[in-house]
Amino acid sequence: MARYLSVGAALSWMVLALPMTLDSAPPTAAARAIAEAADAFLTELSAEQRSKATFAFDDDQRLEFRFTPRARTGLPLKEMTDAQRTRAHALLETGLSMRGYATATRIIELENVLRSIEPPRTGTDAIVRDPELYFVSIFGAPGKGAWGWKFEGHHLSTNFTIVDDRPVVFAPTFLGSNPAIVREGPKKGMRVLRDEEEVARELMAAFTDAQRAKVIFDVSAPREMITGEGRESRPLEPGGLPVSAMTPAQKRIVERLLDVYLGRVTPELAGKRLEALQHAGMGTITFGWAGGLEVGGPHYYRVQGPTFLIEYDNTQNNANHIHSVWRDFGNDFGRDLLREHYKRAVH
């Protein structure tokens, strides 16, 4: 059975759930599993490798959010033995659902596809066409106080923050796909982020003309996500059509779209994030679209609530290059979680 939580199922029990503060939240199975996997990974490393993979928790690199071609810090898969790579992937699996992990590995696999379609011409090209140039970084001591880790490379950035084995923050998280649809070669037809586009298009098709006029805030799609690689995210305007103005059938499609993104992480992490969404008010979530509606044309959408933002765009490479991101307002890299932790420490 897939290791992710259906949004629709989660909402049915979340109505009865009360929001939990950091002080009252018990240690979580996810936090313990992640710490154990991180320790197992570090144990496999040599002293030289460990010096590349580990950083102080307050190191500025922890707040770097990079998914575009560039030189990176951390320990790359290229410099690991097979056993070490297995441990690195086991760490990634502890934070992601089965579906999320499968998606992440297919994104890495696309580097080979991209290399065959567009052979590297420069040093930068080589960075984005090598499935072994994905890096693991661990900040702080796993399972001890505040710590975090990231698995990052071209078109994939997962960031996790854990404090005292309590609720885990998995933002910001980025998944991209180039090409969005493989059009030639042995992998022809491969489409890694299919649901990210198709469920959103299903929602657009379900709107009335009057609703669609409110949803579409620009006839041209922005070339890139508005938040980009910024360390902090903020609410974007205009928001679009609120869920409170949608029909029950349309609301169910919004729930399915949320599930596409939250289903990338483990059920425990998805459930806690859904609880926060419910507490903030599902009716306040908005959906906005920019660009045309024709399949194959440039398009962009956002799903935004009081506490979070999803951005998606498919405009580059003749609209065959997807970027998608989940951001937490005020809590990217666990900022809110850490504020509670430090406040509790001085009392």
C-alpha positions in Angstrom: 0.0 0.0 0.0 1.3 3.5 -0.9 2.9 5.3 2.1 0.9 8.5 1.8 -2.3 10.0 3.3 -5.3 10.8 1.1 -6.4 14.4 1.7 -10.0 13.5 1.6 -9.6 10.8 4.2 -7.4 13.1 6.4 -10.0 15.9 6.3 -12.6 13.5 7.7 -10.7 13.0 10.9 -9.0 16.4 11.1 -12.3 18.2 11.7 -12.2 16.5 15.2 -8.5 17.2 15.8 -7.3 20.0 17.9 -4.2 21.9 17.0 -1.1 20.9 19.0 1.6 23.1 20.2 5.3 22.1 20.2 5.2 21.9 24.0 2.4 19.3 24.0 3.4 17.4 20.9 4.9 14.0 21.7 8.0 12.7 20.0 7.1 11.4 16.5 7.8 8.2 14.8 8.9 10.1 11.7 11.4 12.2 13.6 12.9 9.1 15.2 13.1 7.2 11.9 14.8 10.1 10.2 17.4 10.5 13.0 18.2 6.8 12.9 18.6 6.8 9.1 20.8 9.9 9.3 23.0 8.2 11.9 23.2 5.1 9.8 24.3 7.2 6.8 27.0 9.1 8.8 28.3 5.8 10.3 29.1 4.6 6.8 31.2 7.6 5.9 35.0 8.2 6.2 36.2 11.1 8.2 36.9 13.1 5.0 33.4 12.3 3.7 31.8 13.3 7.0 33.6 16.6 6.8 31.8 17.3 3.5 28.4 16.0 4.6 28.1 17.6 8.0 27.6 21.2 9.1 26.7 23.1 12.3 23.0 23.6 12.6 23.4 27.3 12.4 25.5 27.2 9.3 24.3 29.5 6.6 24.2 26.7 4.1 21.1 25.3 5.9 19.0 28.2 4.6 20.2 27.9 1.0 17.4 26.7 -1.3 18.8 25.8 -4.7 17.3 23.8 -7.6 19.0 25.5 -10.5 22.4 24.6 -12.0 25.2 25.6 -9.7 28.1 24.2 -7.6 26.8 22.8 -4.3 28.1 21.9 -0.9 27.5 18.6 0.8 28.5 15.1 -0.1 27.5 14.1 -3.7 26.4 10.6 -4.6 29.3 10.5 -7.0 31.7 10.3 -4.1 29.9 7.6 -2.3 30.3 3.8 -2.3 27.3 1.7 -3.2 26.7 1.0 0.4 26.8 4.7 1.3 24.4 5.5 -1.6 22.0 2.9 -0.2 22.1 4.7 3.2 21.6 8.1 1.5 18.6 6.8 -0.3 17.3 5.2 2.9 17.5 8.6 4.5 15.5 10.2 1.6 12.9 7.4 1.9 12.3 8.2 5.6 11.0 11.7 4.8 9.2 10.9 1.6 6.2 8.6 0.8 6.6 5.7 -1.5 5.1 7.9 -4.2 7.3 10.8 -3.3 10.5 8.7 -3.3 9.6 7.1 -6.7 9.1 10.6 -8.1 12.4 11.9 -6.7 14.3 9.0 -8.2 12.7 9.5 -11.6 13.6 13.1 -11.5 17.2 12.1 -10.9 16.9 9.6 -13.8 15.8 12.4 -16.1 19.4 13.7 -16.0 20.3 10.8 -18.3 17.4 11.6 -20.6 18.4 15.3 -20.7 22.0 14.3 -21.5 20.9 12.3 -24.5 18.6 15.0 -25.8 21.0 17.9 -25.2 24.6 16.7 -24.8 26.5 19.0 -22.4 28.4 21.9 -24.0 29.6 23.7 -20.9 30.6 23.0 -17.3 27.2 24.2 -16.2 25.5 21.7 -18.6 27.4 18.9 -17.0 26.1 19.9 -13.5 22.5 19.3 -14.7 23.1 16.2 -16.7 24.7 14.0 -14.1 22.5 11.8 -11.8 25.3 11.4 -9.4 25.5 15.2 -8.6 22.9 15.1 -5.9 24.1 16.1 -2.5 23.4 15.1 1.1 24.0 17.7 3.9 23.2 17.1 7.6 23.1 20.1 10.0 23.6 19.5 13.6 23.5 16.1 15.4 20.7 13.8 14.4 18.2 13.2 17.2 19.8 15.8 19.5 18.0 19.1 19.9 17.5 21.1 16.7 18.9 19.5 13.5 18.1 19.2 9.9 19.1 17.7 6.5 18.7 18.2 2.8 19.0 16.2 -0.3 19.5 18.5 -3.2 20.5 18.8 -6.8 19.1 19.9 -10.1 15.3 19.9 -10.0 15.1 18.3 -6.6 15.4 20.0 -3.2 14.1 18.4 0.0 14.7 20.2 3.3 13.7 18.8 6.7 14.0 20.4 10.1 13.5 18.5 13.4 13.4 19.9 16.9 13.5 17.6 19.9 12.0 14.7 17.9 8.8 16.6 17.6 6.9 17.7 14.5 9.0 17.7 11.3 9.0 20.6 8.9 9.5 19.6 5.3 9.6 23.0 3.7 10.7 24.3 1.3 10.4 21.4 -1.1 11.0 21.6 -4.8 10.4 19.0 -7.6 11.0 19.8 -11.3 11.0 17.9 -14.5 12.9 18.6 -17.7 11.6 17.4 -20.0 8.1 17.3 -18.6 7.2 14.7 -21.2 10.0 12.7 -22.8 9.2 12.9 -26.5 11.9 10.6 -28.0 14.3 7.8 -27.1 14.0 4.7 -24.9 12.1 6.7 -22.2 9.6 8.2 -24.7 6.3 9.0 -23.0 7.8 9.2 -19.5 6.0 11.9 -17.6 7.3 12.4 -14.0 4.9 15.2 -12.8 1.8 14.2 -14.6 -0.7 14.7 -11.8 0.7 18.2 -10.9 -0.6 19.3 -14.3 -3.6 17.1 -15.0 -5.5 17.6 -11.7 -5.1 21.4 -12.0 -6.4 21.2 -15.5 -9.3 19.1 -14.3 -10.1 21.9 -11.8 -10.0 24.6 -14.5 -12.4 22.6 -16.7 -14.8 22.2 -13.7 -15.2 26.0 -13.3 -18.0 28.0 -14.8 -17.0 30.9 -17.1 -17.7 33.4 -14.3 -15.5 31.5 -11.9 -12.8 31.1 -14.4 -12.7 34.8 -15.0 -11.8 35.2 -11.3 -9.3 32.4 -11.3 -7.2 33.6 -14.3 -5.3 36.6 -13.0 -3.0 37.0 -16.1 -3.3 35.8 -19.7 0.5 35.3 -19.7 2.3 32.9 -17.5 5.3 34.1 -15.6 8.5 32.5 -16.9 9.5 31.3 -13.4 7.9 30.7 -10.0 7.5 34.1 -8.3 9.1 32.9 -5.0 12.1 31.4 -6.9 15.0 30.4 -4.7 14.2 32.9 -2.0 15.0 31.9 1.6 11.7 33.2 2.8 8.3 33.0 1.1 5.4 35.4 1.4 1.7 35.5 0.3 1.3 36.4 -3.4 -1.4 38.6 -4.9 -3.8 38.2 -6.5 -4.8 34.9 -4.9 -7.5 33.7 -7.2 -10.8 32.0 -6.3 -11.3 30.9 -2.7 -12.4 27.4 -1.9 -15.4 28.9 -0.1 -16.7 30.0 -3.5 -16.5 26.6 -5.1 -19.0 23.8 -5.4 -18.6 20.5 -3.5 -17.3 18.8 -6.6 -14.7 21.5 -7.2 -13.6 21.4 -3.6 -13.0 17.7 -4.0 -10.7 18.4 -6.9 -8.8 21.0 -4.8 -8.4 18.3 -2.1 -7.0 15.9 -4.7 -4.6 18.6 -5.9 -3.4 19.2 -2.3 -2.9 15.4 -2.1 -0.6 15.5 -5.1 1.8 17.7 -3.2 1.3 16.5 0.4 1.3 12.9 -0.8 5.0 13.3 -1.5 5.9 13.0 2.2 5.1 10.3 4.8 1.5 10.0 6.1 2.5 11.3 9.5 4.1 14.5 8.0 1.2 15.0 5.5 -1.3 14.5 8.3 0.2 17.2 10.5 0.4 19.6 7.7 -3.2 19.0 6.8 -4.1 19.6 10.4 -2.5 23.0 10.2 -4.4 23.8 6.9 -7.7 22.8 8.5 -7.0 24.9 11.6 -6.2 27.9 9.4 -9.4 27.4 7.4 -9.8 25.3 4.2 -12.3 27.8 2.8 -9.6 30.5 2.8 -7.4 28.5 0.4 -7.3 30.1 -3.1 -6.5 28.8 -6.6 -5.2 31.1 -9.3 -4.1 30.5 -12.9 -2.0 32.4 -15.4 -1.4 31.7 -19.1 -3.5 29.8 -21.6 -5.7 26.7 -21.2 -4.5 24.9 -24.3 -2.6 21.7 -23.5 1.1 22.2 -24.5 1.0 25.9 -24.0 2.7 27.9 -21.2 0.8 27.9 -17.9 1.2 28.6 -14.2 -0.9 28.1 -11.1 -0.8 28.7 -7.4 -2.6 27.2 -4.4 -2.4 29.5 -1.5 -3.7 29.4 2.1 -2.9 31.4 5.2 0.0 29.2 6.1 1.4 27.8 2.8 1.9 28.3 -0.9 2.1 25.9 -3.8 3.6 27.3 -7.0 3.7 25.4 -10.4 4.9 26.6 -13.7 5.5 25.0 -17.1 6.7 27.7 -19.5 10.4 26.9 -20.4 11.6 24.7 -23.3 8.3 25.2 -25.2 6.2 24.5 -22.1 7.9 21.1 -21.6 9.8 22.0 -18.4 8.0 21.9 -15.0 8.9 23.6 -11.7 6.8 23.0 -8.6 7.3 24.0 -5.0 5.8 23.9 -1.5 6.5 26.8 0.8 5.5 27.4 4.4 4.9 31.0 5.4 7.1 31.8 8.4 8.1 28.2 8.8 10.4 27.4 5.8 13.5 25.7 7.3 11.5 25.3 10.6 11.6 29.0 11.6 8.3 28.9 13.6 9.2 25.6 15.1 12.6 26.9 16.2 11.0 30.1 17.7 8.8 27.9 19.9 11.8 25.8 20.8 13.9 28.8 21.9 10.9 30.4 23.7 10.4 27.2 25.7 14.1 26.9 26.5 14.1 30.3 28.3 11.1 29.5 30.3 
